[in-house]
Amino acid sequence: MHAPLLRGLRRSVAVVAVGAATACAPAPAPESGPAPAAADTAHQHHAPASAQAADSVSADVRFLQHMIPHHAQALAMTALVPSRTTRTDVRMIAERITVSQRDEIATMQRWLEARGAAVPPVDTADAVRAAARHAGMAGMLTPDQLNQLAAARGPEFDRLFLTYMIQHHRGAVTMVAELLSAGGAQEPQLFGIASEVESDQLMEIARMERILATMPSASPDR
């Protein structure tokens, strides 16, 4: 409550108290009467703020606990590239994704560990099973899509890899948008993590779309 408003309220209470004392009883009305109301008002103002802060932290934890396995699937996808691609540009974008997402996973793991939150495993060895566990996550490849990608070679692999990785990256951008709309990322470090994820994914989507646009849909790769 602002100081002028509080002083005005106390003056009004004092006037009422004096009137009551004159008419009914020798004892003055206690001037501390409004204090509980003021305390209640303060409590009502602070409780929602605390609840909002708790909700923000919960949203942050959920975001990272989902983003770690999301990134892990991208690493499983890039691990297929060296033995299947015939293009230097696809190999380079895969290497960039591998480096950036490994670094981001390590940062997210440290953030969760520092707050005593559960850290999900980075499961790249059994990517198909991991895909089944996280099927509802935005952009995640299904087990069938992963199997299709693993079975492809050459130009077919390159097209599938870029198409599926664009899908995967767009899902990560959606997850950042959902975090912000839920009131998360209020903490500066977490906001930095989310911003980095979004900017990296958007930049890589643009690169992959340019590479994909150079590929004939059915012709042998150049």
N, C-alpha and C positions, 0 to 999 in steps of 0.2 A: 504494500500500500504506500502511495506517495506521501511524503511528509506533510504537505499542506492539507491533503484530504484527511490524514490521520489527526492533525491538530483540530480541524473543523469538527470531526466526529467527537473528539474528547470534549470540546466546548459545549456541544449539544447535549452530551450525556451529563455534563456538570450542571447545566441549566435545569434539566429534568430532575436531577438528584436534589438540587436545592429546593425546587418547588415541592417535591415529595416530602422533604424534611420539614418544611414550614407547615404544611397542611396536616401531616399525620404523626410524625415522630421526631424526637429530639436528635436521634442518631443520623448523621449524614449518610447518604447512599454511597456505597463503596465505588470509588472512581475506577477501580480495576475491573468493573463488570464487563466492559467490551473486550477485555484481553483474550478470554477464551475464543470469542468469535474471531478475533484477529488471528489467533493461533490456528484455528480451524481453517480460516481462509488461506493462511500461508501453507498449511498442510495440503489443501486442495490444489494449490498452485504447483507445489513441488512434486507431489505424487505422480501426476501424469508425465512430468519431465523424466523422472526416474524410470517409469515404465517404458517410455519411448527409448531411453538409453539402453535398457535391457533388451528391447526388441531389436535395436540396431545391432548390438553385439551378436545376438542370436542369428540375425540375417547374415552377418559377416562370417560367422563360423560355418553356417550351412553353405554359403557360397564357396568357401575354400574347400570344404569337405566334398563338394561336388566337382569343383574345378580340378582338383588333383587327379581323380580318375578320368576326367574328361581329357586333360592333357596327356595322361598315360596312354589313352587310346591313340592319340596323335603320334606318340613315340612308337607305338606298335606299328602304325601305318608307315612311318618314315623308315623303320627298320627293314621294310620290304623293298625299298627303292634300289639299293645297290645291285641286287641280283636280278632285277626285273626291268629297269628302265634302259632305254637306248639314247636318252637325251641328257646333255650336260646341264641344260637349264632346269630340268626336273630334279636332277641330282642336287643342284645348288640350292633350290628352294627347300628341298627336303632337309638338307644339312642346316639351313638357317632355322627352320622350324624346330629341328632337334635341339639345337643349342638354346634357342630362346625359351622353349617350353621346359627343358630341364632346369634352366636357371629359375624360371618362375615357380616350378614345383618346389625347388629347394627353399625359396623365399616363403612360399605358403606353408610349407612344413614347419619352418622356424616360427612363423607367426602363431600357428596353432599350438605348438609345443610350449611356447612362452606363456600361453594362457591356460595351459592344462587341458586343452581340448583334444579329443581323439583325432589321430592322424591316419587317414585311410592309406592302405598300401598302394604302391605304384605297381600295378599288375600288367606287365607287358608280355610276360611269357605265355599266358593263357588269355589272349586278347578276346577270343570268341566268348569264353565264359564270362569275362568281365563285361563284355557288351550286353550279354543277356541280363546281368545283374543291374545294369544302369540303362535299361532300354528306354525309360521315360525321360531321359535327360536330353535337353535341346541339342540337336545336331549330331548326336551319337550315331555311329553306324550300327546297323543290326548285325547279328551273327552271319546272316546270309550275305550281306554286303561285304563283310570282312573276308569271308570265304571266297567270294567272287574276285575280290581284289588280289588275294593271295594266289589264286589260280591263273591270273592273267600275266601276260608277258609282252614286252615290246610296246608298240603304239597303243594296243588295247589297255595295257596296264597304265601307261602314261595318262590316257584320257580318264580312266576310272579314278586314278589317284588324285588328279587335280579336281575332278568333279566331286568326289567324296570329301576331299580335304576342304574345299570351299564350303560344302554343306556343314562340315564339322566346325569350321571357324565361325560361320554365321551363328551356329548354336552358342558358341562362347560369347559372342557379342550380345546375343539375346539374354544370356545369363547375367551379364553385367547390367543390362538395362533393367532386368527384373530386380536385381539387388538395389539399384538406385531408387526404383519406384517403391520398394518396400521400406525405404528410409535408411538403408544400410550405407556403409562406407563413410560414416561420420568421422571415424578416426583417420588422421592424415596418412598413416602408413598403409592402412587398408585401402583408402581411396587411391593411393599411388599404385598399389598392386592392381586394382580393378582397372585403372586408367591405362596401365601398361598392357594388360591383357587385351583391352579393347583396341588400343592403337596398333599393337603388333598384329592382331588378327585382321584388322581392316587393311593394313598395308600389305600383308601377305595375300589376302583375297584379291586385291588389285593386281598383284604380280601374277598370281595363278590364272586369273581371268585373261590377262594378256598372253600368257603362254598357251592357254587352251584355245584362244582365238586363232593362233597360227597353225593349229593342227587340223588337217583334213579329217572329216568324220569317218571316212572309210578307206582312205588311201594309205599306202605304206608311209611310215614315218620318214622324215628327211634326216 
